[in-house]
Each structure stands twice: as C-alpha cells, then as structure tokens.
Amino acid sequence: IIVTADHGFLFQQQPLSGQDKTTLQIKPDNTIKNHKRFIIGHQLPADDFCWKGKVADTAGVSDNSEFLIPKGIQRFHFSGGARFVHGGAMLQEVCVPVLQVKALQKTAAEKQPQRRPVDIVKHHPLIKLVNNIDKVSLLQTHPVGELYEPRTLNIFIVDNANNVVSGKERICFDSDNNTMEKRVRDVTLKLIGANFNRRNEYWLILEDAQTETGYQKYPVIIDLAFQDDFF
C-alpha cells in the first residue's frame, strides 16, 4: 500500500499582513501565465523578492520560457481562505510525501502489541534538598515487558530563570520488576554555585535523552543549612 498526499499549505492564526505578500517591483511585459503563486514568461526581469529560473531546467522540456516564484517565507493568498496560504520555494511546495504501508494479517497484528516508554514520576509529594549533594527518588510506574519499553532521561535542576544549577545525570529506567518499590530509583544530584534561597523557585527537570525535550518537571525546595562555595 502506497500512501501519498498533495503538496501542503501553511495555516496561521492571524490574517496575512502586507509583509507576508510579495509585490513585484517591476511589472513584466512578456508573461505567458500570471498566477497567485508563480509567473511564467519570456525575458522576465530580475526581482529582489523573487527567485528566477528556466522552465527547461526544472521541467525537462526544450523551451526558453522563464519563471518567477516568491522567496523564502513570502506567501501568496490561497483559495482555501485568507489564512490558508501557499509559500514560495518552500519544502511543502517542492516535496511530496510517500509512505509505504504493510498491512499485517489479523493473527500477526494480535502478536504485535504497541509498546510505549515507561512513565517516570516523583516518588514523594515534596522534593526538598538540604545538602549540596542530595538524592531525588523517582518511580518507574510500570515494569518493562510486553507493553512497556525502557525510558532514558537527563535529570537536573534549574532556577526560575531556567539556569541549570546542578549536574546532569543520565538514567535509563529499565526495571522489569513487578514490585513497585523495587522500581524506585534514587538519583544523586550535585548542586552548582551558591546563594540558594529556600524562598526561590527551583525545578527538577526530567528531559527525554533522545529528543532532548522536556518530559516532566517538578517544583523543588532547596534549603541548605550550610552553603559551600566549593560546589
């Protein structure tokens, strides 16, 4: 089974402004086709807001006609509505997606459960650090097995300005133990810097190690009895 699609379009929440539209500085005289998305003609003038090319180079025909299309994110109106617009020489205008799909027999599909990464949550309601080197307990909610696969996280702490204030630990949660308490992991974090204030906001960040995108975040209280500049 082959699945494909027509070329795409862009959608934006706000109506197009004048800055989103391309205006030719020179009006060509030798045009064959004027369109909202392109101009085809002979001896077309160069224009700073458009790409110029030869039809023979792109369509593989023996013809001396030329074309103009808008540059970059400059866009023309599209008939689907004022906010559905096509771009100029942009990826969705020149590439067509093609997907090959293989259908499984019913019996084979039943043997292919959809595995997803295990979920990781904080083990205690309150996360509080009282030492420059302290531990945070995290719980793997399900064992790795037929339905769940391991999840690897980067774990660290940031302040309210999103500055990293601890070392980063990379942990793979891959326990297959059926007992919940056996799936608790203590992650040791080392604070960096000084002047921590228990009244300030800090966050424990759980970041997907593969995509480096945020997975979970939890508020943290940092209440150090003694602050050591060595850290």
C-alpha positions as CSV (number, residue, x, y, z in Angstrom):
1,I,0.0,0.0,0.0
2,I,1.4,3.4,-1.0
3,V,0.1,6.5,0.7
4,T,0.8,10.0,-0.6
5,A,-0.6,13.4,-0.5
6,D,-1.0,16.6,-2.4
7,H,1.5,19.4,-1.7
8,G,0.9,21.1,1.6
9,F,-0.1,24.6,2.7
10,L,0.6,26.8,5.7
11,F,-2.0,27.9,8.2
12,Q,-1.7,30.8,10.6
13,Q,-4.0,32.2,13.3
14,Q,-3.7,35.8,12.2
15,P,-4.8,37.1,8.8
16,L,-2.0,37.9,6.3
17,S,-0.4,41.3,6.5
18,G,1.2,43.3,3.8
19,Q,4.6,42.0,4.9
20,D,3.6,38.4,4.1
21,K,2.8,39.2,0.5
22,T,5.3,39.5,-2.4
23,T,5.0,42.5,-4.7
24,L,6.9,42.7,-7.9
25,Q,9.0,45.9,-8.2
26,I,8.9,45.6,-12.0
27,K,5.8,44.5,-14.0
28,P,6.9,42.0,-16.7
29,D,5.5,42.5,-20.2
30,N,6.3,39.2,-21.8
31,T,4.2,36.9,-19.5
32,I,2.5,33.7,-20.6
33,K,0.8,32.9,-17.3
34,N,0.2,35.1,-14.3
35,H,-0.8,33.2,-11.2
36,K,-1.0,33.9,-7.4
37,R,1.9,31.6,-6.9
38,F,4.1,32.0,-10.0
39,I,4.7,33.9,-13.2
40,I,5.8,32.2,-16.5
41,G,7.0,34.3,-19.4
42,H,10.0,35.2,-21.6
43,Q,12.8,37.5,-20.7
44,L,11.4,38.1,-17.3
45,P,13.1,40.9,-15.2
46,A,15.1,40.1,-12.1
47,D,13.4,41.0,-8.9
48,D,14.8,41.1,-5.3
49,F,11.7,39.4,-3.9
50,C,11.5,36.5,-6.3
51,W,13.6,33.5,-7.5
52,K,14.1,33.4,-11.2
53,G,14.7,30.3,-13.2
54,K,14.3,28.5,-16.6
55,V,11.4,26.1,-17.2
56,A,13.8,23.9,-19.2
57,D,15.9,23.3,-16.1
58,T,13.0,22.3,-13.8
59,A,10.5,20.6,-16.1
60,G,12.9,18.9,-18.5
61,V,11.5,20.5,-21.7
62,S,13.1,22.3,-24.6
63,D,11.6,25.7,-24.0
64,N,13.2,29.1,-23.4
65,S,10.5,30.4,-21.1
66,E,11.3,31.5,-17.5
67,F,9.5,31.6,-14.2
68,L,9.4,33.8,-11.1
69,I,8.3,32.5,-7.6
70,P,8.4,34.3,-4.2
71,K,11.4,33.9,-2.0
72,G,11.6,32.3,1.4
73,I,8.6,32.8,3.7
74,Q,6.9,35.3,1.4
75,R,3.5,33.9,0.6
76,F,0.6,34.5,-1.8
77,H,-3.1,34.0,-1.0
78,F,-4.6,30.6,-1.4
79,S,-8.2,29.9,-2.4
80,G,-8.9,27.9,0.7
81,G,-9.2,31.0,2.8
82,A,-7.4,34.1,3.9
83,R,-5.4,32.1,6.4
84,F,-4.6,29.0,4.3
85,V,-1.7,30.1,2.2
86,H,0.9,28.6,0.0
87,G,4.6,29.6,0.2
88,G,7.2,30.2,-2.5
89,A,10.2,28.0,-2.9
90,M,9.5,26.1,0.4
91,L,9.7,22.4,1.4
92,Q,6.0,21.7,1.3
93,E,5.8,23.2,-2.3
94,V,8.6,21.0,-3.8
95,C,8.4,17.7,-1.9
96,V,5.6,15.1,-1.9
97,P,5.4,12.6,1.0
98,V,5.3,8.9,0.0
99,L,4.7,6.3,2.7
100,Q,4.8,2.5,2.1
101,V,2.4,0.7,4.5
102,K,2.4,-3.0,5.1
103,A,-0.8,-4.5,6.4
104,L,-0.5,-7.3,8.9
105,Q,-2.7,-10.3,9.0
106,K,-5.1,-10.3,11.9
107,T,-3.2,-13.1,13.7
108,A,0.1,-11.3,13.2
109,A,-1.3,-7.9,14.3
110,E,-2.5,-9.5,17.5
111,K,1.1,-10.6,18.2
112,Q,2.4,-7.1,17.8
113,P,1.5,-5.2,20.9
114,Q,2.2,-1.5,20.8
115,R,5.0,-0.9,23.3
116,R,5.5,2.6,24.8
117,P,8.1,4.0,27.1
118,V,7.5,3.6,30.8
119,D,6.4,6.6,32.8
120,I,8.5,8.2,35.5
121,V,7.1,10.2,38.3
122,K,8.4,11.6,41.6
123,H,8.2,9.1,44.5
124,H,7.4,11.6,47.3
125,P,4.9,14.5,47.2
126,L,7.6,17.0,48.3
127,I,11.1,17.3,46.8
128,K,13.5,19.0,49.2
129,L,17.3,19.2,49.0
130,V,19.1,20.0,52.2
131,N,22.7,19.2,51.1
132,N,24.9,20.3,48.2
133,I,24.9,16.6,47.2
134,D,21.5,15.1,47.7
135,K,19.1,12.4,46.3
136,V,15.8,12.6,44.5
137,S,13.6,9.5,44.4
138,L,11.8,8.7,41.1
139,L,9.3,5.9,40.5
140,Q,9.0,3.8,37.3
141,T,5.3,3.3,37.1
142,H,5.3,0.0,35.1
143,P,7.8,-2.8,34.6
144,V,9.5,-3.2,31.3
145,G,7.9,-6.0,29.3
146,E,5.4,-6.8,26.6
147,L,3.6,-3.4,26.8
148,Y,6.4,-1.1,28.0
149,E,9.9,-0.3,27.0
150,P,12.7,1.5,28.8
151,R,12.9,5.3,29.0
152,T,16.2,7.2,29.3
153,L,16.1,10.7,30.9
154,N,18.5,13.5,31.6
155,I,17.8,14.7,35.1
156,F,18.8,18.1,36.5
157,I,17.6,21.2,38.4
158,V,17.0,24.7,37.1
159,D,16.2,28.0,38.8
160,N,13.3,30.3,37.9
161,A,15.4,31.9,35.1
162,N,15.9,28.4,33.6
163,N,19.6,28.4,34.5
164,V,21.0,24.9,35.3
165,V,22.0,24.8,38.9
166,S,23.0,21.2,39.3
167,G,24.9,18.5,37.5
168,K,23.1,16.4,34.8
169,E,22.5,12.7,35.4
170,R,21.6,10.4,32.5
171,I,19.5,7.5,33.8
172,C,17.9,4.6,32.0
173,F,14.8,3.3,33.7
174,D,14.6,-0.3,32.5
175,S,13.4,-2.3,35.6
176,D,11.3,-5.4,34.8
177,N,10.5,-6.0,38.5
178,N,6.7,-6.4,39.2
179,T,7.1,-4.9,42.7
180,M,6.5,-1.2,42.6
181,E,9.0,-0.4,45.5
182,K,11.7,-2.2,43.6
183,R,11.3,0.2,40.7
184,V,12.2,3.3,42.8
185,R,15.5,4.9,41.7
186,D,17.5,7.3,43.8
187,V,19.2,9.9,41.6
188,T,22.1,11.8,43.2
189,L,22.4,15.4,42.1
190,K,25.2,17.8,42.9
191,L,24.2,21.5,43.2
192,I,26.4,24.0,41.4
193,G,27.0,27.5,42.7
194,A,25.9,29.2,45.9
195,N,23.3,31.7,47.2
196,F,20.5,29.2,47.1
197,N,17.4,30.6,48.8
198,R,14.5,28.4,50.1
199,R,12.0,31.1,49.1
200,N,13.2,31.0,45.4
201,E,11.6,28.7,42.8
202,Y,13.6,25.7,41.6
203,W,12.5,22.9,39.3
204,L,13.5,19.3,38.8
205,I,13.7,18.7,35.1
206,L,13.2,15.3,33.5
207,E,14.3,15.5,29.9
208,D,14.0,12.9,27.2
209,A,17.5,11.9,26.5
210,Q,16.9,11.0,22.8
211,T,15.0,14.1,21.8
212,E,16.3,16.5,24.5
213,T,12.8,17.8,25.0
214,G,11.0,18.2,28.3
215,Y,9.2,15.2,29.7
216,Q,8.3,16.2,33.3
217,K,9.1,19.0,35.7
218,Y,8.5,19.2,39.5
219,P,9.0,22.1,42.0
220,V,12.0,21.7,44.3
221,I,12.8,23.4,47.6
222,I,16.5,24.0,48.2
223,D,17.1,24.6,51.9
224,L,20.8,24.3,52.7
225,A,21.9,24.6,56.3
226,F,25.4,25.5,55.2
227,Q,26.4,26.7,51.7
228,D,29.8,25.6,50.5
229,D,31.4,27.7,47.8
230,F,33.4,24.7,46.8
231,F,30.4,23.4,44.9
